[in-house]
């Protein structure tokens, strides 16, 4: 009977931690979707889109992703959300319209 109590307590703490993490990630993903981010590939928890970059040279991977998703993509590297611009024309437009101080 004494061994059962610590196991139940540990299992309860782990379950509550897991539920808290899932709710936190769900709220984060919903807030990002409301911002109308550019398209991007599917991502994994914790590492984001890093699995799309690993395996070949990063600039080759980004080139291939831009062929599929366009010159403006949203990628998440770990917890860092990134907008990737892969076209000079789009980069010029972004720098003009986003912030005049960036010209």
C-alpha positions in Angstrom: 0.0 0.0 0.0 2.9 2.4 0.8 4.4 1.9 -2.7 1.2 2.6 -4.4 0.9 6.2 -3.1 4.2 7.6 -4.5 3.5 5.9 -7.9 0.0 7.5 -8.1 1.4 10.9 -7.0 4.2 10.7 -9.7 1.7 9.6 -12.3 -0.6 12.4 -11.4 2.1 15.0 -11.6 3.3 13.7 -15.0 -0.2 13.7 -16.4 -0.9 17.2 -15.2 2.4 18.4 -16.6 1.7 16.8 -19.9 -1.8 18.4 -20.1 -0.4 21.8 -19.1 2.2 21.5 -21.9 -0.4 20.5 -24.5 -2.7 23.4 -23.6 0.2 25.8 -23.7 1.3 24.7 -27.1 -2.3 24.7 -28.4 -2.7 28.3 -27.3 0.6 29.3 -28.9 -0.3 27.7 -32.2 -3.8 29.4 -32.2 -2.2 32.8 -31.6 0.2 32.3 -34.5 -2.6 31.2 -36.9 -4.4 34.5 -36.2 -1.4 36.5 -37.4 -1.8 35.3 -41.0 1.7 34.0 -41.4 3.1 33.0 -44.8 2.8 29.3 -45.8 5.4 26.8 -44.7 6.0 23.1 -44.3 4.6 20.9 -41.5 6.5 21.1 -38.2 7.3 18.9 -35.3 7.0 19.8 -31.6 10.1 21.2 -29.9 12.3 21.3 -33.1 9.9 23.0 -35.4 11.0 22.9 -39.0 14.6 21.9 -38.3 14.1 18.4 -39.7 13.4 20.0 -43.1 16.9 21.6 -43.1 19.0 18.7 -41.8 20.4 16.3 -44.3 21.8 18.5 -47.0 23.3 22.0 -47.1 21.0 24.5 -45.5 20.8 26.8 -48.5 19.9 23.9 -50.8 17.1 22.8 -48.3 15.8 26.4 -48.2 15.9 26.7 -52.0 13.8 23.5 -52.3 11.3 24.7 -49.7 11.0 28.0 -51.5 10.2 26.2 -54.8 7.4 24.5 -53.0 6.0 27.2 -50.7 7.0 30.4 -52.6 9.5 33.2 -52.0 8.0 34.1 -48.6 7.8 31.3 -46.0 7.2 30.9 -42.3 9.7 28.5 -40.6 10.1 27.8 -36.9 13.5 26.8 -35.6 12.9 25.4 -32.2 10.9 28.2 -30.4 12.1 30.9 -32.8 9.5 31.9 -35.5 11.2 33.1 -38.7 10.1 34.6 -42.0 12.3 33.5 -44.8 12.5 35.7 -47.9 14.2 34.0 -50.9 13.6 36.4 -53.7 15.3 39.7 -54.3 12.0 41.2 -55.6 10.0 40.1 -52.5 12.9 41.2 -50.2 12.8 44.7 -51.7 9.0 44.9 -51.3 9.2 43.7 -47.7 11.9 46.3 -46.8 9.8 49.0 -48.4 6.5 48.2 -46.8 7.4 46.7 -43.4 9.5 49.5 -41.8 10.8 52.7 -43.5 13.9 52.6 -41.2 15.0 49.4 -42.9 15.6 51.0 -46.4 
